Amino acid sequence: MIIPDKMIKFKYSFLGAGSKMLKELAIPQTVSSLWEKVKYMEEIKTFDKFILILDFLYMLGLIEFKGGLLRKVKNDQKSQE
């Protein structure tokens, strides 16, 4: 489910669905507003998968949660850590 294989297409994997969610985070937003935007996407559909993808993106260091908002981590922020 995290990565695609012969049974799971890329768009349904966490990598594929996570890339869609990252596009939606071009502007920082709350968890609930992001959920409202992505819950109808075929790749995500359920709140459980949405949260797992958020966890996955956070563990990879691609997103952060500050001041009540989710935002993408910029490349220059990663290099400073």
Backbone as a ProteinNet text record, in pm:
[ID]
protein_1_A
[PRIMARY]
MIIPDKMIKFKYSFLGAGSKMLKELAIPQTVSSLWEKVKYMEEIKTFDKFILILDFLYMLGLIEFKGGLLRKVKNDQKSQE
[TERTIARY]
81.6	0	86.6	203.5	290.7	350.7	403.9	459.5	378.8	379.7	303.1	366.8	285.2	332.7	240.1	245.5	163.4	13.8	-20.2	-161.1	-212.5	-122.4	-161.5	-102.2	-189.5	-143.7	-78.2	10.7	83	-12.4	-118.4	-206.9	-277.7	-290.3	-354.4	-254.2	-126.2	-24.1	-10.8	54.9	77.4	162.9	255.4	338.9	255.4	168.8	85.6	-17.1	-91.5	-193.3	-127.7	-10.5	62.3	105.2	142.6	181.6	62.3	-55.9	-178.1	-202.9	-184.7	-207.2	-103.7	19.4	122.5	87.9	28.7	-13.6	-118	-206.1	-309.4	-250.5	-131.3	-67.2	24.1	-1.8	74	53.5	-64.4	-97.4	-120.4	-54.8	-78.3	-226.8	-274.1	-415.4	-435.7	-553.8	-585.6	-607.6	-601.4	-625.6	-766.7	-863.7	-1002.4	-1025.1	-961.7	-980.1	-912.7	-798.3	-734.4	-822.5	-879.2	-967.6	-1086.1	-1143.4	-1257.5	-1219.7	-1096	-1051.5	-1021	-970.8	-922.9	-1015.7	-1118.4	-1200.4	-1276.3	-1292.7	-1363.8	-1268.9	-1138.8	-1042.1	-1049.4	-1051.1	-1060.6	-946.8	-829.9	-712.1	-720.2	-801	-801.7	-930.6	-1040.3	-1175.2	-1202.5	-1118.4	-1150.7	-1061.5	-1115.5	-1040.6	-921.6	-938.4	-827.8	-707.7	-732.4	-622.3	-563.1	-647.4	-601.9	-502.1	-535.9	-447.7	-318.9	-328.9	-208.5	-114.7	-171	-88.6	-24.2	-98.5	-39.2	76.8	57.2	165.3	286.7	262.5	368.9	447.5	375.7	441.5	520.3	466.5	536.8	665.2	656.3	774.3	883.9	844.5	942.2	998.6	941.9	988.8	939.8	828.9	776.3	673.4	611.4	513.8	543.4	487.7	498	365.1	346.4	225.3	267	242.6	279.8	166.6	136.4	33.8	-102.6	-131.2	-261.9	-274.3	-164.1	-168.4	-69.6	-113.1	-24.4	42.5	171.8	241.1	351.8	385.9	499.1	627.3	723.3	855.7	936.9	993.8	1074.9	1210.2	1272.3	1402.3	1507.6	1506.5	1606.6	1584.4	1461.8	1435.2	1494.2	1488.6	1542.8	1693.8	1760.7	1905.6	1958.2	1877.2	1918.1	1914.3	1839.4	1823.1	1938.5
-119	0	126.2	119.8	236.9	261.9	156.9	170.1	83.3	118.1	37.7	-99.8	-194.3	-326.4	-379.8	-508	-560.5	-559.6	-548.5	-545.4	-403.9	-311.3	-174.6	-78	-4.4	95.5	211.1	281	392.5	494.1	531	636.3	598.3	469.1	425	401	403.4	385.9	514.7	505.7	626	726.8	678.3	768.6	847.6	779.7	844.9	938.2	888.7	970.7	1084.6	1058.3	1162.7	1275.4	1243	1348.4	1437.5	1380.3	1460.9	1553.6	1500.1	1582.1	1694	1666.4	1770.7	1884.8	1854.2	1959.5	2049.9	1991.4	2069.5	2156.4	2122.8	2199.1	2309.2	2354.9	2468.5	2589.6	2595.1	2699	2629.5	2673.5	2611.6	2615.4	2508.1	2500	2404.7	2408.1	2321.1	2178.7	2085.6	1945.1	1929	1993.2	1977.3	2038.3	2150	2207.4	2121.1	2061.5	1969.8	1847.2	1794.1	1678.2	1710.8	1829.5	1869.2	1872.1	1906.4	1912.9	1775.4	1682.7	1554.9	1436.7	1451.7	1334.3	1274.8	1351.1	1298.5	1241.8	1251.4	1194.5	1042.9	983.4	837.2	767.7	830.1	770.2	766.1	853.6	867.3	813.3	874.3	833.3	825.6	761.1	741.4	827.1	864.1	944.8	866.8	736.9	653.2	660.3	645.8	652	792.8	893.9	1032.6	1054.4	1006.7	1023.2	943.5	822.2	741.6	809.5	871.3	941.3	1064.2	1136.5	1250.2	1203	1094	1036.8	1001.5	940.2	899.9	1022.2	1126	1248	1316.2	1312.2	1371	1293.9	1161.6	1079.2	1099.8	1128.4	1155.7	1297.6	1378.6	1515.8	1609.3	1574.5	1656.2	1758.3	1734.2	1829.4	1855.1	1965	1996.8	2054.9	2055.9	2109.1	2215.5	2341.9	2452.9	2554.1	2600.2	2702.5	2660.4	2531.4	2481	2459.2	2476	2460.8	2354.6	2280.7	2188.3	2266.3	2242.1	2306.2	2216.7	2237.3	2165	2217.8	2130.2	2171	2205.4	2323.6	2366.1	2297.9	2279.7	2212.6	2281	2414.1	2485.1	2463.9	2436.1	2407.1	2271.2	2175	2041.6	2047.4	2126.6	2129.7	2198.2	2281.1	2350.8	2259.8	2151.5	2062.8	1969.9
0	0	0	60.9	64.3	-73	-133.6	-267.6	-363.2	-491.8	-587.2	-607.9	-642.6	-680	-788.7	-815.8	-924.9	-890.9	-762.8	-722.3	-694.9	-664.2	-628.8	-730.2	-799	-894.2	-820.1	-889.3	-828.2	-766.1	-836.4	-786.3	-656.3	-627.1	-503.3	-390.2	-421.8	-318.1	-237.1	-122.8	-41.4	-116.8	-197.8	-277.4	-377.5	-448.9	-549.4	-488.6	-389.9	-324.8	-246.5	-189.2	-116.6	-207.6	-330.4	-424.2	-457.4	-465.9	-487.5	-368.6	-248	-128.8	-119.5	-158.4	-155.1	-249.8	-363.6	-456.8	-391.5	-312.7	-244.5	-133.2	-87.3	19.9	-33.1	-155	-208.7	-118.2	-57	41	174.2	282.4	413.5	450.4	512.1	549.6	666.6	721.6	834.4	784.4	877.5	844.1	788	850.7	805.7	667.7	636.2	502.5	396.2	429	334.4	312.7	420.2	408.4	317.5	332.9	249.1	101	70.9	-68.4	-127.5	-45.8	-101.4	-77.7	3.3	38.6	-78.9	-184.9	-301.1	-406.1	-380.6	-475.2	-469.9	-585.5	-596.3	-521.7	-518.6	-456.4	-304	-245.1	-99.2	-38.3	-65.6	-25.5	124.7	204.4	345.8	435.5	550.4	645.9	701.7	719	768.3	674.4	545.5	448.7	444.8	454.5	458	571.8	690.3	806.9	789.6	737.5	714.6	614.2	511.8	413.2	476.6	560.7	632.5	720.1	790.5	872.9	787.2	673.7	582.6	533.9	492	443.8	554.8	676.1	790.9	822.4	819.8	848.1	743.3	621	516	524.5	613.4	628.6	519.8	455.5	346.6	391.6	508.1	561.5	708.4	757.5	899.7	946.3	1076.7	1137.3	1237.4	1203.2	1291.1	1295.2	1412.9	1428.3	1377.8	1387.2	1344.8	1195.5	1121.4	976.4	927.8	829.2	758.4	647.3	628.1	516.3	465.9	338.9	280.1	341	358.4	404.6	280.7	280.9	167	173.7	60.1	53	139.5	144.9	224.7	373	416.7	558.3	596	505.5	532.7	551	469.6	475.2	602	666.4	788.2	910.8	905.4	1021.4	1039.4
[MASK]
+++++++++++++++++++++++++++++++++++++++++++++++++++++++++++++++++++++++++++++++++

